[in-house]
Amino acid sequence: QVQLVESGGGLVQAGGSLRLSCAASGSIARTNTMGWYRQAPGKQRELVAAITSGGTLNYADSVKGRCAISRDNAKNTVYLQLNDLKPEDTAVYYCNINFWADNYWGQGTQVTVSS
């Protein structure tokens, strides 16, 4: 059983910043990928950023230069720093961990950016 607990969402004005955190617990493979996805109303869930346990990074083009993902392997925790937020960043943000071809998801945290 793997559980993901997210925190850090909220309401922010355009141009502001937020930091999301996600802690994973349970039986987790040492080699894994942790990431953040988001889903806006009426749209498909999309990747925001991901980081492997070895430190390889992947960012969506829409957030490059405004976003930084990091992790603490000892704590199985992943962080997402979002800067210069735009109204189009408004979505539910979901934490994800992937290993052994299995995907696990957090419950989601709402990020709302007002113009």
ChimeraX attribute file (.defattr): number of C-alpha atoms within 10 A of each C-alpha:
attribute: neighborCount
match mode: 1-to-1
recipient: residues
	/A:1	7
	/A:2	13
	/A:3	18
	/A:4	21
	/A:5	17
	/A:6	22
	/A:7	16
	/A:8	15
	/A:9	18
	/A:10	14
	/A:11	13
	/A:12	18
	/A:13	14
	/A:14	17
	/A:15	14
	/A:16	14
	/A:17	16
	/A:18	18
	/A:19	16
	/A:20	21
	/A:21	22
	/A:22	26
	/A:23	18
	/A:24	22
	/A:25	14
	/A:26	10
	/A:27	9
	/A:28	16
	/A:29	12
	/A:30	12
	/A:31	12
	/A:32	18
	/A:33	20
	/A:34	26
	/A:35	26
	/A:36	26
	/A:37	19
	/A:38	22
	/A:39	19
	/A:40	16
	/A:41	9
	/A:42	6
	/A:43	9
	/A:44	9
	/A:45	15
	/A:46	14
	/A:47	18
	/A:48	23
	/A:49	23
	/A:50	25
	/A:51	21
	/A:52	18
	/A:53	16
	/A:54	11
	/A:55	13
	/A:56	9
	/A:57	16
	/A:58	16
	/A:59	18
	/A:60	13
	/A:61	10
	/A:62	11
	/A:63	16
	/A:64	12
	/A:65	11
	/A:66	12
	/A:67	20
	/A:68	18
	/A:69	23
	/A:70	19
	/A:71	21
	/A:72	11
	/A:73	15
	/A:74	7
	/A:75	10
	/A:76	19
	/A:77	18
	/A:78	25
	/A:79	23
	/A:80	22
	/A:81	15
	/A:82	20
	/A:83	17
	/A:84	15
	/A:85	23
	/A:86	18
	/A:87	15
	/A:88	13
	/A:89	21
	/A:90	20
	/A:91	21
	/A:92	18
	/A:93	26
	/A:94	25
	/A:95	29
	/A:96	23
	/A:97	26
	/A:98	17
	/A:99	14
	/A:100	9
	/A:101	6
	/A:102	8
	/A:103	12
	/A:104	15
	/A:105	19
	/A:106	19
	/A:107	13
	/A:108	22
	/A:109	20
	/A:110	18
	/A:111	22
	/A:112	20
	/A:113	20
	/A:114	16
	/A:115	11
